[in-house]
Amino acid sequence: MDTGTIITTLIMLTACILPFVMMNMKRKKKEKWLLQSLEQLASVNNAVITRHDIWGHSEIGIDERTYQAFFIKKTAAEVTTQTVKLADVTHCSIVKTGKNTDAKNLQPIFDTIALSFKSADLQQPSTLFELYNVQHDGFAMKDELRLADKWSRLFAL
């Protein structure tokens, strides 16, 4: 092989690989920001995140020692942070809104998926951690249903 072919091949390989490397770096930076934000929210409440999940522009976590739940969601307009003391909660459930089924696939179509925390104090309204909203997150759901199930079971303990 001559030098020109080797240089052309290297340039082509770099052009093909570089977008994937850049996307991965951007995703890692976003995840790092979300985790730092969640840890900061926890530290304000004298807690430490012991478990967490990140998806899209959202993160949910728990401090199993102080039994508190934390949630962060970043949209184009705002960053929402929420905290729930699970000791004050009587019930955690999954709330899904939307149409029952898609006529073609017979799959449910959801507009929102949220975790609802019912307070022991009946005067307090339920707290919602909105895991998915079609208006902010687009039409393609990622792992929101699986995560809602996982975290509702975890918070029920």
Secondary structure, DSSP 8 states (H G I E B T S, - for coil): --HHHHHHHHHHHHHHHHHHHHHHHHHHHHHHHHHHHHHHHHHHTT----EEEEETTEEEEEETTTTEEEEEEE-SS-EEEEEEEGGGEEEEEEEEEEES--TTT---EEEEEEEEEEESSTTS--EEEEEEEHHHH-S---SHHHHHHHHHHHHH-
